[in-house]
Amino acid sequence: MDALVKELNQHSYNYYVLAMPTIADFTFDQKLEELNQLEQTYPELADPNSPTQKVGGEITKTFTTVKHKWPMLSLGNTYNEQDLRDFDERVKKSIGEDFEYVCELKFDGLSISLTYEDQKLVRAVTRGDGTKGDDVTTNVKTIHTIPHRLKESDVPPLFEIRGEIFMHRAAFEKLNKDREELGEIQYANPRNFAAGTVKMQDSREVARRPLDCFLYSLNTDKNYFKTHWESLQTLKKWGFNVCEHTKLSNNIEDVLLFIHHWENERFKLSYDIDGIVIKVNSYAQQQELGFTAKSPRWAISYKYKAQEVETILEKVSYQVGRTGAVTPVANLKPVLLAGTTVKRATLHNANEIERLNLHEGDSVFVEKGGEIIPKIINVNLSKREPGAVKIIYPLVCPECGTALVRKDGEVAYYCPNDEACPPQIVGKIQHFISRKAMNIDGLGDETIETFYQRGLVRHISDLYTLHEKADELKTLDRFGERSIENMLRGIELSKQMPFEKVLFGLGIRYVGETVARKLAFGAKTIDKLATATLEELTGLDEIGQRIAESVIEYFSKEEHLHQISLLKSYGLQFEAQESEITLQSDKLTGKTFVISGVFENYSREELKDIIESNGGKILSGISAKLNYLVAGDNMGPSKLEKAKKLNVPLISQDDLLELLK
């Protein structure tokens, strides 16, 4: 069990922090399930920080407001050294010369307060207005670095620990890349994304998102420590994630050296900081210095100015992604910013070009949003050339000339010509062969580019006819006989990939890996999915209207159906393989169920397992053949109306369990 905890926590670190997983998701899930079974068998040996405790599963419809026992005051901010020296003089006047400072990195995240009672995490509350905040305990429990129970016995019976929830840059960039592939708008910076995630209603979704947390402050009813530095070292011993980049300083000059060091070194960190926090070390001296109405007199934060530079906008180009989303990119005269040379900056969409009122050759100010993505924040109008031409977002696809479309409620424009627009075709095939989709060995993105340019592939289905073009393949550079054999073997093996992987590989807009799995096991076959109605699709677990409409639109196109027909003929899997169910009883045999809504004690997946393991059958939609509709909160009104019209009995989760008695 200890070995599994250690291994899984390392894999979690690789995935969440480094965004460089070294193990397949399926293998990780198998090991996690093995650990879960062992913990159920030997609960007394379970590790309080086990990854099994971080999976989520509860729905929070409203967040309860909780009053802070100790107010979460904000710190006074400064951007210049003289203010720090003035702060130092004020401290000296009050408590004399004999004191120390603790210097800490100022994390750019979401402040959180954690309450532990009898070694257990009982509550997590946001800062809110400083006196009261939102109870987000269920969501915070999914964060891998926050322990649920403490192993050490020398902890106070009740204490509060404060920290910052944040997201590592690599994980944020990976998430944005995934969103871009799905044709969704990217998030601006990790801080906003982390804050939004903590306030999500579904903790299972929170658990899927790579959040981290540093703890930096302890509050108790009585003083267990004499200094803040001593408390930080003890928090580490208790198992809390305390940042290693903290320093004990004897004077303000030492503090300034620490600040100057991190002004440039911060860009080498895996996460964002926006300054340094300076605190008087002694708790007795903190008490003597006291508080103002808004902030403590014994602490101050020095904030780094957001780095920005001025450069020339050389031109705006437009990238077409595999989903057809057309993203404008500013091509800049190269300039050094935050330690890297910036040549390009995102312009997000047509609205941003209009907001900035960009003209050709403009002199623009660029900064790194959240220290990651370079963006244009403003135009220096005093340097605009007379007669400069205004930049207008195109009305047609820059790659294939097709008229662009923009759907109601969306900001992005799309090229609908997905079967003939070159970057979309190449992108779709590259997505199809990727590790999370068909995972075809011997093929890479560059190879697909080459194959497309040489006319060897024009559609996904063409991959399965490459064995007929072996002679032509041998004429390609760096493509020897062994490489061709490996590639053809990988293509042949991909025919064994399960339906949900094939469905994800097709690249339907908004259908990511998880959604593909839900659709595959909900519809069972590609034929049923292709003919499903909007009502039937939204009746499937976690499938909303936007996804359902996208699926219907995809299967309405004859060229897509033709491709699927070809892939079927080549032997790909288009039917879900049901996992073997171990029957616990036959009490629901012959009974059919549809599950809808949100439930207090179970997820819909868990209720489905209960029904099937007792002989019942899950239907994809409501019909006269349905025996029971298991109804939770927030159930769709159309589904409820149809059930009543057909006189289908509505039962709760408790009624379902009663049927099993």
C-alpha positions, 0 to 999 in steps of 0.5 A: 500500500505504501509503495502504491501511494508513493508511486501514484503520488509521483505519477500525479506530480508528473501529470499535474505539476510537470504536465508530462505523464509517464504512465497511461491513464488506464494503467494509473486507474488500475493501480488506483483501484488496486489501492482502493481495494486494499484500503477497504480491506485494511482501513487501519493501514490507509495513508491519510494523504492517499490519492484515493481520497482525492477523486471527488464525487459530490455536487454542491448546488450552493456554497454556504457562507462561513464566518472566519474565526480569525479575519483574513486581512489583506496586506499593504502593497508597495512597488518601490524600495523606499516604501519598504525602508519606511516600513522597516523604520516604523517597525524599529520605532515600535519594537527596537532593532532586535528582530528578524524578517521572514521573506516568502514568495507571494503566490498568484492564486486563490487564498484559502483557509483550512480548519483541522479538528482532531487531526482531520480536515473539517472545513475549507473556506475562501477569503471572501470579504475577509470576515466571511467566505464560501465553504468549498470543502468538498472541492478542496479535498480533491487537491492532491497536496492537501492532507485529509488526516494528519499522521502526527500526534503533536498537532493542536486539537483545533487549528486553522492553516492558510494558504494559496491554491494555484496552478502550475504553468505547464498544466495550465498550458496543457489544459489550454491546448486541450481546449484549443483542440476542442475548439473552445476559448482558452483561459487567460491565466492560471489564477482565474482558472484556479479560482473558477475551478474551486467554485465549480459545483461538481467536485468530480470535475474539480478532481480532474483539474490540476490544482496545487496548494502552498500553506504559509500561516498557522492560527491557533487559540494559544501560542504553540510556537514563538516564531513564524519561522518555527511554525513553518518548519513544523507545518512541513513536519506535519505533512503540509506543502510549504514552499521551499523558497522562504528565507529568514533575514536579519535586516532590510538589506537582506530582504532587498537582496531576496527581492532582487534575486526573485525578480528574474528567478521567478520566471524559472519557477513552475508557477506564478508569483507576483511579489514577495511577502515580508513578515516580522518573525516573532509572534510576540513582536507581531502582537506588539505591532498590532493591526490597522483596520485593514492590514497587519502592521507587522507585514507588507508585500512588495509587488513586482511590476508587470513586465511590458515592452513596446514593439512593432506589430509587423502583421496579423496572421490567422491559424486554422485549428483542426476544429476549424476555429480561426485564431488571429496571431500578432506577429511582432518585431522580436523583443525580450520580455520576462526572460524570453524573446517574444515574436508572437502574441495571441489576439484571441478573436475578432472582438479583441482586434476590434477592441484594440483598434489595431492598424498595420505597423502599430507600435504596441505594448506587450505583456505576459498575461499571468506571466505565460501568454504574451498579449497586446495590452494597448497601442501607442497611438502617438506613433501611428503612421498617417494613413495606416490601414485598419486590420479587419478580421477576415470573412473567409477562411485564410486557408481554403476561402470558405465563408466563416461562420460564428454561432450565437453566443460564441466569440470564435469564427469557424471554417465549416469546410472540415473535409477540404480545408488543409490544416483541418484535414492534417489536424484531424489525422494528427489527432486521430493517431495521437496517444489518447486516441488511436495511439498509432506507433510509427506515425507522428505529426511531421509524417502526416504533414508529409503524407498529406503534401505527397497526396498519400492521405486526404482522410483518416480512412486513407491510413488503412490503405497505406499498405497498398502504397509501400513502393511510394513510401520507400521513396520518402526521405528518412523512411526505410523498410523497417520504419514502414513495417513499424508504421503499418504494424501500428496501423493494423494494431489500431483496429483493435482500439475500443469504440470510445477511442475511435469516437474520440479520434474522429475529432467531433467538436466538443467531444473530448476523451471523457465525453467520447466514453460517455457517448460510446457506452451510452449509445452502445454503437455508432449507428445508434449514435448517428441516428440519436435525437437531441432528447436521447443524447441529452438523456445520456450521463453528463451530455449537455445540449451543446455537445448533443447539437455538435454530435447531430451536426457531425452525423448530418454530413454525408461525407462523415458517414462515408468515412465511417462506412470505410473505417467499418469496412477496414475493421475498426471497432464501432460497438462498445464492449460491455464490461462483465458485471458481477451480479449481486442479486437478481432483484431488478431483473427484467426492470428498465431504468433511466437516471436523470438529475443530481443526487445527494449520496451517489453519482449517476455512474454509481447508481447505474452500477447498482442497478446493473449489478442487481440485474436491471437494465439502463435505457438511453431514453424515456419510452413506454417500455421504461419501468422507472425514472430515477429522478434527482434534483435539477432534472430536465423539464422535457424529460419529466414531462415525457415521463408523466405523459407516459405514466412512467413511475418516478422514484428517488435514490432511496426508493431504488435502494428500497427495491433491493431490500 
